[in-house]
Amino acid sequence: MNRRDLIKGSLAAGAMLALPARAFAQDFLQEFDRTFGLEPEAVPPPAPALPTVVEPNPAYDRKLLEIAAREVERAGAKVWRRDIVGIADFARPSTLPRFHFVNLEGGTIRSFYVSHGRGSDREHSGFLQEFSNTPGSEATSRGAYLTCEWYNGKYGTSIRLEGLDQDNSNALDRAIVMHPAWYASPGLIARQGKLGRSEGCFAMAPDQFNEALWNLSGGRLLYADRIEV
């Protein structure tokens, strides 16, 4: 209990007797503050709802295709399946489809929901606030990843990831992987206004995770960053 509440709790009954009849609810609190020289408490405005609809944006799609081609070229011989690249755009909130399967051969893009790490969004705002490669940070790392073998883990069939950049070089040691998780289901957005958070992994809805298994099987590239157009 703060000092203001303590004072009010002990003096409110007596103060009520000295105030006009209208001084109830907010009027009473304001009069009480003036009488006892207390600063009025600030009431924070309600947090705005995060967007849930994405408008078609050809320039954004071109940017994704450019990044996919650039990152495959940069990875060189480390990547041996160069047809599809996964791009996680963490400039978008978790309420929008932001994991993109970019097909370089067909020029098509398919987009799904993905969670970010709780260490990247400590206040659970729905937006990734920072990247980290630090062990124990439970944060998402930026950079290019090579998709490795499947394995059966805590959340079922998952995909190991090897970080190819300095910013995600600890991915294997940190057990940063792709996996399905209930807290990444878009139905959660209707209940709490955002997806849940991972421990730094790329978590997708269980009923959508087959997309990752089909499109990012071993030897393909995953790239994570904030995408600016």
URLIN-V25820 format. One record per helix or strand of 3 or more residues. SS is the DSSP state (hx for helix, st for strand). FROM is the first residue (numbers start at 0). LEN is the number of residues. If there is no record, write none. Layout:
ss: (SS | SS)
from: (FROM | FROM)
len: (LEN | LEN)
This chain:
ss: (hx | hx | hx | st | st | st | hx | st | st | hx | st | hx | hx | st | hx | st)
from: (2 | 24 | 57 | 83 | 98 | 107 | 117 | 142 | 155 | 165 | 176 | 181 | 186 | 201 | 209 | 220)
len: (16 | 12 | 21 | 6 | 5 | 5 | 3 | 11 | 8 | 3 | 4 | 3 | 6 | 3 | 6 | 5)
